[in-house]
């Protein structure tokens, strides 16, 4: 089974037009390296998928939270369709494994880069929309983006939620400490731990300090939740 077949099995959707799937998984670095048409990569599909995602998410929030004002709905939508949250959604699909990247992009961690992953997810949404219509795209978005909202909210609001939790417990001051910084300037990796007082409660890795802190806070919340259940 080739990679594209495997990806279709994984997402539970079979493309009638396989060229759309190939295009959705093709990063500009791959098409540029092979001197393909400038329209062979996933950037146009990303543009379309972004619009479909915003509409489906807006409808979902409008119906799910009938008592929320426009401002709160806008804030939630922005959090749910931001780069970091969409990249988080791709973990379930292991989307990075299936992308066609140029050698340089691949060697510098493109399969884990949040911008690459979030753009590719939007491109897949655009491809599903063109191939199967709005209903198919909506089903895909509900299945992989709007599922388990409580867990995803924990992720995209992790630093705020952790701050409120620690303040409420009065166990000490919350802080973040950089443990390691590695890689060349264009491909940095940061390892951060989050502490309450002097006690480490979680670690996170990211390509920015902010991203590493968010991941550390998220891991801390999961750990604290498990401790409470134990």
N, C-alpha and C positions, 0 to 999 in steps of 0.2 A: 504494500500500500504506500503510495507516494504521500508527500507532506500535505498536499492540498486535499487529497482524499481523506487523510487522517483528520485534518482540521474540520472538514464537513461533518465527519462522524462525531467529532467533539462538540460542535455547536448544535447538532441535530437539525441541520438545514442543508439541503442539496441544491446546488445552483443549476439552473437550466443553462445559463450562460457562464461557462467556466472562466471565460476571459475576464468577467467582472471580478471574480474571486482572485484571480492572478493579479489583476491590477490593484486590488485592495491590499494585497500583501506585498506589493512592490514599493520599496522606499526609493526616494529620488537618488540616493547614492548608488543604488544598483542600476537604475536606468541610465544615469550619467556615465557610470563606469563602462557600460556596454554600448554607449552611444545610441540608445534607443530613442524613440520619439519623446519629446518633452511632455507629451500627454500619456505616456505609458506608466507613469508612477501613480501613487494613490492620492495626490494632493487635491485633484478635482472631486474625487469621491469623498474625501474628508470634508470638503466644503459643503457638500450636499448632506452628508451624514450628520454634521453638526446641526444643521437646521432641523432635520427630522428628529434628532435626539432632543433638541430644545422644545419642540412642539409636544412630543410624547411625554416628556418630563413635566411640562407645564400642565398638561391635561391630568396627569397622575396626581400631582400635588393639589390642583384645584379640586379634584374629586375626593381625595383622601383627607384633606384638611379644610373642611367647609367653614370653620370658624377662624381661620388665619387671615389676617389682612394682606393686602398686596405686597407690602414691604417685606413681610416675613416669608411669603412665598417666593419672592425674588431672591432673597438671601439663601433660602434652602436650595433653590434651583441652581444658583451660582456655585454653591458648594458641591452639589451632586454632579455637575458637568465640568468641573474644573480639571485641569491636567492631572493633578495628584490622585483625585478620586477615580478618574477613568483608568489611569494606570493601575490602580489598586484592583479595579474590576477585571483587568486582564489576567490577574494571577490565576483565577479559576480556569481560564482558557489556555494558560501558558502560551499566550499569543506570540511572545517573543521568539519562540522556537520555530514558528512558521513563516516569519518575515524573510523576504529576500532583500539583503543588505549588501552594499558595496563592501569590499574587503576592509577598507579603512574604518568604516562605520562599525563593522562587525568586531574588529580587533580592539576598538576603543569603547566597547561596552554598549553598543547600540541596542542590543536585544533587551537590555535592562533599563534603558534610558526612558524616563517618564514621558518626555515629549514625543518620542518615537512611538511608544506604546499607545498613548492616548490618541494620537493622530491616526494610527492604524485602526484602532477600535472604531473611531468615527467613520473611517473609510469602509470598514466592513459593514457598518450600519447603512451607509450610502449604497453599497453594492447589493445588500439584501433588499433594500427599498426598490432599486431599479429592477432587480431580478424577480421579486415576488410581490411587490406592491406594499402599500402602507401597512396592511394588516400583518404581513410577515415581519416587517421592520419593527412594528410595535411589539409583537410577540418576542422578538429577539431582545429588544431593549428591556422589556419587563423581566425577561429571564436572566439577563446578565448584568444589567445596570440598576434596575429598580427593585431587584430582589433583596431581601434581608436589609431593609433600610436602616433598622436599628443598629446593626453591626457597622454599616457604612458610615452612619452618622457618628458612631464611636470613633471611626478612623478620621473623618475630615474635621471633627471638632475635638480631637484627642487632647491637644494641649490645653484647651479651655476647660474641658471636662475634668482633666487630671488636676488642674489648678484649683478648681472649685472643690474637688474631693479632698485634696490635701488641706486646703484652708478650713474645710468643715471638720476635719479630724484633729487639727491643732497638733500634729505630730512633728512638725518641723518645717523648715523653709524648703520650697521646691526650687531646684536649680538644674542646669544642664552643663555637662562637662565634656569637652572634646577629648577623646581618648587617642584618636589616630587620624592622621591626614595623609593620604597616599595618592600616587598617580601624578602624571604631568598636568600642567595648568589646564589643558583643554579636556581633561578626563579625570577630574578629582573625585576621590571617594572619602567620605567622612564617617567616622565611627564615633557616636556620641552616647553617653549614658545619662540617665535622669536620676537625680538623687532627692531624697527627703532627708534633710539634715546631712549626715555623712553616709547614709545607707543608700546603696544603689538599688533601684527598683525596676530598671529596664534599660535595654540598649537598642540602638537603632543605627542603620547604615543608610547613607544616601549620597547623591551626587551634589547636594548642597547641604550646608549646615542646618538650614531650616527643615529640609526634607528628612534629614537624619534625626532631628529633634522630634518631629512629628511621629516618625516610626518608633522612636524610643518611648514616647508618651503612649502610643497605641499598645505597644508590647507591655508597658507597665499596667495599663488598664485591664488588659486580658489577665495578667498575672494576679492583680488585686482582686479581680472578679472570681478567679479560680480559688484564691485563698479564702474568700468569703463563703464560697460553696462548700469548701472542705470541712 
